[in-house]
């Protein structure tokens, strides 16, 4: 990833089949013009990746990612997609450790690290998601949770591949709830993540690593969040499903 690149990412989760994906991009392309000061990423459902790649073929500024990968190269893993298969299909970036993968599908910190390593090993960038639950936040465990998650994510990642990664802080209590962390909340958590990165990888690498905020991001709060210290982008859920709302976020002023 480019040093501290602004990243606007839309995670469609289990929404938009191939037909809907094509319609989305046909409209979005008319609302958002190419610009070189940010990366615009989309994470469609796996069944819609081919349609998304086809629909954005003439727009190099719009990058298509995958929501989840398996860490093994191949094997008897029904329903899974390997990093190599995703990269071979034209996918450029993967998510690893989204809170829904962790909490709904019991994905462990260790497995998140394996997935991140598989992604960069296949030549993709990776956005590694971290964040605390409401109970953990109330118990004052923010630092401990982020420390555990970041350490596990980096455990098997070759240091030389650090420039292929970004992190996304997504407080679980703010995802899909309509309650988002304040810019100060985000800045505090992002600073913790950056210091953790510095302790593992050195200050220069930590300062170059983009850290996104995810959790009830919308067109009304994106600019304030992006203006907070250490917030280099946003990972958008529901507001990324409609071309107009996501175009508004993608075009928000930064810096």
Steps between C-alpha positions, in 0.01 A plus 500: 500500500622851426624681809198618701278487194144614559284192452123505454376140511149360462419160648178373344482195727223260381334748265493574125506198270665530156210687338477748785878545501500593131220749557685650798818566305315636198354771725802548726728566202286800405514641856866453587774607262856364518735681737853423608489603867325188634431132445141391450447134589196275476446168673205329328365158581719230346229409248506859371876549468512404131214738420668778700832449322326508163299810589810692614732384223527853360555662838845422639423724797231263628652189662320177576575297811381184668327486837658177621764248398629171632863474608564167327607490136239237412321204647172357626357825636149519358378853444843660547721699261878499516708816471659368182162437340386852587817659366477291185148630443628857507432593863753750637424518871348282773332561831618292795338477840186705448305503827220294347751232403639503851172504692253321272739241355736458797807611308797515736773762527746238379292420192478869414879509494514197274254661259695825491818306426326303224370820342838671473659174395263494203597853404197676644472783748316423822288703740514343846200579719528543876269632770338441837152395606281716720571281804874524439476876463303536825759286675780733390659235277545704182881498518517130586259392225675703232838380622393136476341540157785700344766266637322193364444662161872574465625171643544325164512803271849542349637843603590580140134477403387763751451754222219281363283538808260744660297470819137584562382582850137398526351516850255212505250708697479748211450262207154507350362666812483856376728596791846594384808581698569871525800638312681516836414133570635404159815709541574339837459144371694571181787646700511179705513292182778717358708467816450124493621495141803706597588255776482207258625648174676826579390862490547559129282204403237592757482859379454382141219252576146620420247448779131516408197551720195278453171510684179677390689730262274714283510813286417711803790395721771389255670840471530545878634148542755545223618823661588321826863423583629169364179434300609432142178367355165339567356151462133552415221245538136587438573843352708336226201314354349801321704677230401851607581458869831328433596755233442773759737322739753426228515867410527639852770755570812372677815655634 
